[in-house]
Amino acid sequence: MSHRDRYEQATADLDPPFGIVDLAAFDANAAALAARSAGKPIRVASKSVRCRSLLRRALATPGWHGVMAYTLAEALWLAKDGISDDILVAYPTADRAALRALAADEVLAGTVTLTVDSVEHLDLIDAVAGHKRPPVRVCLELDASWRLAGGRIHLGVRRSPVHSPAQAGALARAIAARPGFRLVGVMAYEAQIAGLGDAPPGQPLRAAAIRAIQRRSLPELLARRGAAVAAVREHATLEFVNGGGTGSLAATAADPAVTEVTAGSGLYGPTLFDAYRAWRPTPAAFFALSVVRRPGPGVATVLGGGWIASGQTSRIRQPTPWLPPGLKLTGTEGAGEVQTPLVGPGADGLRVGDRVWFRHAKAGELCEHLDALHLVSSSSVTEVVPTYRGDGRAFL
């Protein structure tokens, strides 16, 4: 039975829009990522999953441990629900209510680690949470971007201002001298490697440029990260050094300075990862929309579809019609909020009421449009589980 036939049979009684996760593909991706991590634990990126049931499923896979959350409010919610006793908030927080809640609960303070990249973050925490509180666990973020020409050329994302080993050591010294804080980790996310597919379809020159950047920036980062971690260890006993993402998992895990890696998108297998050579996850997450118009020969229009992924606005941030094959978005309308016309050889085989199955460009952002995910095993829905949205949670 084809994938489309299985999904159609499993969801025959459902009305689009709805989303499914193919459990066999999800589990295979989780196992494949663990096999690529060189025995180092994988911290699951909750931003890419946004479903408590599937976070638990990933963490039940051998080789996976801990959560990387994207907001402190989310981390507190997951900790109270028992998802994990080891949650790293990957971005600095200015959420005063959440900081007060963290400081008021000794168990939460021992479970959640905050990311900082400046003394200013420490000042904010002290100002909000006061000094009579359990120690706040913090992780120092090292900028993993590749800088050239004395810093005038910046290749990577704009995150931490801490770039050099000397800067990392200086911040670690300041944290160690500050009462009420425990420096327990270092994080460095190499976005120019993990977040850029090195085989973009139909763009050979861009592919060559990306490969050259990745080939040259990785050795620089390995040396600098190793030196920075050594500088930090002069002031703190570290529990973890975190790095990487789905797109760089194997390369990051090979770094002797790194003790754990992070992945999340690879569990769902969104379309952005079709552009990677090293490893491509099996597509596991889909959403279905109904055909509601046939404007003319070679065109079928579905209701909705404008579920655009974040990042630099471009064609590759749009969802992709996946099943049946032979469909594509139009260049003039693209994926629209209320309707999306589809063209191609597959269009004339569709009738009003038929479904088209789409893949999202990124991973967890799909769940912001859905209250639930239907978990499919073989040709049956075995469970319906709430997304963050279905749980009434919207963190960003």
C-alpha positions as CSV (number, residue, x, y, z in Angstrom):
1,M,0.0,0.0,0.0
2,S,1.4,3.4,-1.0
3,H,1.9,6.2,1.6
4,R,-1.0,8.1,0.2
5,D,-3.3,5.1,0.4
6,R,-2.3,4.4,4.0
7,Y,-2.8,8.0,5.0
8,E,-6.2,8.2,3.2
9,Q,-7.4,5.0,4.8
10,A,-6.2,6.1,8.2
11,T,-8.0,9.5,8.1
12,A,-11.0,8.7,5.9
13,D,-13.4,10.1,8.5
14,L,-11.5,13.3,9.1
15,D,-12.2,16.7,7.5
16,P,-9.2,18.8,6.5
17,P,-7.3,20.7,7.6
18,F,-5.6,18.3,9.9
19,G,-2.1,17.0,10.5
20,I,-0.6,13.6,10.9
21,V,2.7,12.1,12.0
22,D,3.8,8.8,10.6
23,L,5.1,7.0,13.7
24,A,7.3,4.5,11.8
25,A,9.1,7.4,10.0
26,F,9.3,9.4,13.3
27,D,10.8,6.5,15.2
28,A,13.2,5.7,12.3
29,N,14.4,9.3,12.3
30,A,14.9,9.3,16.1
31,A,17.0,6.1,15.8
32,A,19.0,7.4,12.8
33,L,19.9,10.6,14.6
34,A,21.0,8.7,17.7
35,A,23.2,6.5,15.5
36,R,24.8,9.7,14.1
37,S,25.6,11.2,17.4
38,A,28.7,9.1,18.2
39,G,27.3,8.0,21.5
40,K,26.8,11.5,22.8
41,P,23.3,12.3,24.1
42,I,20.8,14.2,22.0
43,R,18.9,17.0,23.6
44,V,15.5,17.3,21.8
45,A,14.7,20.8,20.5
46,S,11.1,21.4,21.6
47,K,10.7,24.3,19.2
48,S,10.8,21.7,16.4
49,V,8.3,19.4,17.9
50,R,5.7,21.4,19.9
51,C,3.8,18.4,21.1
52,R,4.3,16.9,24.6
53,S,3.4,13.4,23.5
54,L,6.0,13.4,20.8
55,L,8.6,15.0,23.0
56,R,8.1,12.0,25.4
57,R,8.3,9.6,22.5
58,A,11.7,11.1,21.3
59,L,13.1,11.0,24.9
60,A,12.1,7.3,25.2
61,T,14.4,6.5,22.3
62,P,17.9,5.3,23.4
63,G,20.4,8.1,23.0
64,W,18.1,11.0,23.7
65,H,18.2,12.9,27.0
66,G,17.0,16.4,28.0
67,V,15.0,19.2,26.3
68,M,16.1,22.4,24.7
69,A,13.2,24.8,25.2
70,Y,12.7,28.1,23.4
71,T,11.1,30.2,26.2
72,L,11.3,30.0,30.0
73,A,7.5,29.9,30.3
74,E,7.5,26.8,28.1
75,A,10.4,25.2,30.1
76,L,8.5,25.7,33.4
77,W,5.4,24.1,31.9
78,L,7.3,21.1,30.5
79,A,9.2,20.7,33.8
80,K,6.0,20.8,35.9
81,D,4.5,18.2,33.5
82,G,7.5,15.9,34.1
83,I,8.6,15.8,30.5
84,S,12.2,16.1,31.6
85,D,14.3,16.9,34.7
86,D,17.0,18.6,32.5
87,I,15.7,21.5,30.4
88,L,17.9,24.1,28.8
89,V,16.3,27.4,27.7
90,A,18.2,28.1,24.5
91,Y,17.6,31.8,24.3
92,P,18.0,34.5,27.0
93,T,14.8,35.5,28.7
94,A,13.3,38.8,29.9
95,D,10.1,37.1,31.1
96,R,9.7,38.6,34.5
97,A,6.8,36.5,35.7
98,A,8.5,33.3,34.6
99,L,11.8,34.4,36.3
100,R,9.9,35.0,39.5
101,A,8.2,31.5,39.2
102,L,11.6,29.9,38.6
103,A,13.2,31.6,41.7
104,A,10.3,30.7,43.9
105,D,10.6,26.9,43.3
106,E,13.7,25.0,44.3
107,V,12.8,22.0,42.2
108,L,12.3,24.1,39.1
109,A,15.5,26.0,39.8
110,G,17.3,22.7,39.8
111,T,15.6,21.5,36.6
112,V,15.8,24.5,34.3
113,T,19.0,26.1,32.9
114,L,19.0,29.7,31.5
115,T,21.1,30.9,28.6
116,V,23.1,34.1,29.2
117,D,25.7,35.9,27.1
118,S,26.3,39.0,29.1
119,V,26.4,40.4,32.7
120,E,23.3,42.3,31.7
121,H,21.4,39.1,31.8
122,L,22.6,38.4,35.3
123,D,21.6,41.9,36.4
124,L,18.1,41.4,35.0
125,I,17.6,38.1,36.9
126,D,18.8,39.7,40.1
127,A,16.6,42.7,39.7
128,V,13.5,40.5,39.0
129,A,14.1,37.5,41.2
130,G,16.0,39.1,44.1
131,H,19.0,37.6,45.9
132,K,17.2,35.4,48.4
133,R,16.5,32.5,46.0
134,P,17.9,29.1,45.0
135,P,20.9,29.4,42.7
136,V,20.0,30.0,39.1
137,R,21.6,27.5,36.7
138,V,23.0,29.3,33.6
139,C,24.6,28.3,30.3
140,L,27.1,30.6,28.6
141,E,26.4,30.9,24.9
142,L,29.4,31.2,22.6
143,D,28.9,32.8,19.2
144,A,29.6,30.1,16.6
145,S,29.5,32.2,13.5
146,W,32.5,32.6,11.2
147,R,33.9,36.1,11.2
148,L,36.3,37.3,8.5
149,A,38.1,40.6,7.7
150,G,38.4,41.6,11.3
151,G,34.8,40.9,12.0
152,R,33.4,43.0,9.2
153,I,32.1,39.8,7.5
154,H,29.8,37.7,9.6
155,L,28.7,34.3,8.4
156,G,26.1,32.8,10.7
157,V,23.3,34.0,12.9
158,R,23.3,37.0,15.2
159,R,23.2,35.5,18.6
160,S,25.8,35.9,21.4
161,P,28.4,38.7,21.5
162,V,30.8,36.3,23.1
163,H,33.0,35.2,20.3
164,S,36.6,34.7,21.5
165,P,38.0,32.3,24.1
166,A,39.1,35.4,26.1
167,Q,35.6,36.8,26.1
168,A,34.2,33.4,27.2
169,G,36.7,33.2,30.0
170,A,35.9,36.7,31.1
171,L,32.2,36.1,31.3
172,A,32.7,32.8,33.0
173,R,34.8,34.6,35.6
174,A,32.1,37.2,36.2
175,I,29.4,34.5,36.6
176,A,31.5,32.5,39.0
177,A,32.0,35.6,41.1
178,R,28.4,36.4,41.2
179,P,26.4,35.0,44.2
180,G,23.2,33.2,43.2
181,F,24.3,31.7,39.9
182,R,25.8,28.4,38.9
183,L,27.5,28.2,35.5
184,V,26.8,24.6,34.4
185,G,27.0,24.7,30.6
186,V,28.3,26.1,27.4
187,M,26.3,26.3,24.1
188,A,27.4,27.1,20.6
189,Y,25.0,26.8,17.7
190,E,26.8,26.7,14.3
191,A,23.9,27.9,12.2
192,Q,26.0,28.4,9.0
193,I,26.6,24.6,9.1
194,A,23.5,23.1,10.8
195,G,21.0,25.5,9.3
196,L,22.1,25.7,5.7
197,G,21.4,22.9,3.3
198,D,24.5,22.3,1.1
199,A,22.5,20.9,-1.9
200,P,19.8,23.5,-2.7
201,P,17.9,22.1,-5.7
202,G,18.7,23.9,-9.0
203,Q,21.3,26.2,-7.5
204,P,24.8,24.8,-8.2
205,L,26.6,28.0,-7.5
206,R,24.9,28.6,-4.2
207,A,25.6,25.0,-3.3
208,A,29.3,25.4,-4.0
209,A,29.4,28.6,-2.0
210,I,27.7,27.0,1.0
211,R,30.0,24.0,0.9
212,A,33.0,26.2,0.8
213,I,31.8,28.2,3.8
214,Q,31.0,25.0,5.8
215,R,34.3,23.4,4.9
216,R,36.4,26.4,6.1
217,S,34.3,27.5,9.0
218,L,34.1,24.1,10.8
219,P,37.9,23.8,11.6
220,E,37.9,27.4,12.8
221,L,35.0,26.7,15.1
222,L,36.5,23.4,16.4
223,A,39.7,25.2,17.5
224,R,37.9,28.2,18.9
225,R,35.2,26.2,20.8
226,G,37.8,24.0,22.3
227,A,39.8,26.9,23.6
228,A,36.7,28.7,24.8
229,V,35.5,25.7,26.7
230,A,38.9,25.3,28.3
231,A,38.8,29.0,29.3
232,V,35.4,28.5,30.9
233,R,36.4,25.4,32.8
234,E,39.0,27.5,34.6
235,H,36.1,29.1,36.5
236,A,33.3,26.4,36.5
237,T,32.7,22.7,36.6
238,L,30.6,22.2,33.5
239,E,27.9,19.6,33.2
240,F,27.5,19.9,29.5
241,V,28.8,21.5,26.3
242,N,26.0,21.7,23.7
243,G,26.2,22.2,20.0
244,G,24.8,21.4,16.6
245,G,21.4,20.7,15.2
246,T,19.9,18.1,12.8
247,G,21.9,19.5,9.9
248,S,25.3,19.2,11.6
249,L,24.7,16.4,14.1
250,A,27.5,14.0,13.1
251,A,30.1,16.8,12.5
252,T,29.3,18.5,15.8
253,A,29.3,15.2,17.7
254,A,32.8,14.5,16.5
255,D,34.1,17.6,18.3
256,P,35.9,16.4,21.4
257,A,34.9,19.6,23.3
258,V,31.2,18.9,22.8
259,T,29.5,16.6,25.3
260,E,26.0,16.6,23.8
261,V,24.2,17.6,20.6
262,T,20.7,18.9,19.8
263,A,18.2,17.8,17.2
264,G,14.5,18.2,16.6
265,S,13.6,19.0,13.0
266,G,15.0,15.7,11.9
267,L,12.2,13.9,13.7
268,Y,9.5,15.4,11.4
269,G,11.6,15.7,8.3
270,P,10.4,19.1,6.8
271,T,11.3,20.1,3.3
272,L,14.3,22.4,4.2
273,F,16.2,19.2,5.0
274,D,15.7,17.9,1.5
275,A,18.6,20.2,0.6
276,Y,21.2,18.4,2.8
277,R,23.7,15.8,1.5
278,A,25.0,14.3,4.7
279,W,21.7,12.9,5.9
280,R,18.0,13.5,5.0
281,P,15.3,12.5,7.4
282,T,12.3,10.5,6.2
283,P,9.3,12.7,5.8
284,A,7.1,12.0,8.9
285,A,4.8,15.0,9.4
286,F,2.1,16.1,6.9
287,F,-1.0,18.2,6.7
288,A,-4.0,17.6,4.5
289,L,-6.1,20.3,2.7
290,S,-9.3,19.8,0.6
291,V,-9.7,20.6,-3.1
292,V,-12.6,23.1,-3.3
293,R,-12.3,24.4,-6.8
294,R,-11.3,23.4,-10.3
295,P,-10.7,26.8,-12.0
296,G,-9.8,25.2,-15.3
297,P,-7.7,22.4,-17.0
298,G,-4.5,21.7,-15.1
299,V,-5.5,23.6,-12.0
300,A,-6.9,22.4,-8.7
301,T,-7.4,24.8,-5.7
302,V,-7.3,23.8,-2.1
303,L,-8.8,25.7,0.8
304,G,-6.1,27.4,2.9
305,G,-2.4,26.6,2.7
306,G,-0.5,29.8,3.6
307,W,1.3,28.1,6.4
308,I,4.6,30.0,5.8
309,A,7.8,29.0,7.7
310,S,9.8,31.7,9.6
311,G,13.1,33.0,8.4
312,Q,14.1,35.0,5.4
313,T,11.1,35.3,3.2
314,S,11.5,33.2,0.0
315,R,9.9,30.5,-2.1
316,I,11.5,27.7,0.0
317,R,9.6,28.9,3.1
318,Q,6.3,27.8,1.6
319,P,4.7,24.4,2.2
320,T,5.1,21.8,-0.6
321,P,2.3,19.8,-2.1
322,W,3.6,16.2,-1.6
323,L,0.8,13.7,-2.4
324,P,-0.5,13.0,-5.0
325,P,2.7,13.6,-7.0
326,G,2.9,16.0,-9.9
327,L,1.6,19.2,-8.1
328,K,3.3,22.5,-7.5
329,L,2.4,26.0,-6.3
330,T,1.9,28.7,-8.9
331,G,4.5,31.5,-9.2
332,T,2.0,34.2,-9.0
333,E,-0.1,33.2,-6.0
334,G,2.0,30.7,-4.0
335,A,0.5,29.4,-0.8
336,G,-2.4,31.6,0.2
337,E,-4.1,32.2,3.5
338,V,-7.6,31.1,2.3
339,Q,-6.8,29.3,-1.0
340,T,-3.9,27.8,-2.8
341,P,-4.1,26.9,-6.5
342,L,-2.0,24.0,-7.6
343,V,-0.8,23.2,-11.1
344,G,1.0,20.3,-12.8
345,P,0.3,16.9,-14.2
346,G,-1.3,15.7,-11.0
347,A,-4.0,18.5,-11.0
348,D,-6.4,17.0,-13.5
349,G,-6.7,13.8,-11.5
350,L,-8.2,15.7,-8.6
351,R,-11.8,16.4,-7.9
352,V,-13.7,18.7,-5.5
353,G,-13.5,17.0,-2.1
354,D,-10.2,15.2,-2.7
355,R,-7.3,15.8,-0.4
356,V,-3.8,17.1,-1.1
357,W,-1.1,16.2,1.4
358,F,1.5,18.9,2.1
359,R,4.9,19.0,3.9
360,H,5.8,22.1,5.9
361,A,9.1,23.9,5.1
362,K,10.2,23.8,8.8
363,A,9.3,21.5,11.7
364,G,7.4,22.6,14.8
365,E,5.9,25.7,13.3
366,L,3.4,23.4,11.6
367,C,1.9,22.8,15.0
368,E,1.0,26.5,15.4
369,H,-1.8,25.9,12.9
370,L,-3.1,22.6,14.4
371,D,-4.8,21.8,17.7
372,A,-3.9,18.1,17.4
373,L,-1.7,15.6,15.5
374,H,-3.1,12.3,14.4
375,L,-0.5,9.6,15.0
376,V,-0.6,7.0,12.2
377,S,0.7,3.5,12.4
378,S,0.4,1.4,9.2
379,S,-3.0,2.5,7.9
380,S,-4.7,3.4,11.2
381,V,-4.7,6.4,13.5
382,T,-3.6,5.0,16.8
383,E,-3.8,8.2,18.9
384,V,-4.8,11.8,18.7
385,V,-2.5,14.1,20.7
386,P,-2.7,17.8,21.4
387,T,-0.1,20.2,20.0
388,Y,1.0,23.2,22.2
389,R,-1.8,25.1,20.5
390,G,-4.3,22.3,21.4
391,D,-3.1,22.6,25.0
392,G,-3.9,26.3,24.9
393,R,-0.3,27.3,24.9
394,A,1.3,29.9,22.6
395,F,4.8,30.8,23.7
396,L,6.0,32.8,20.7
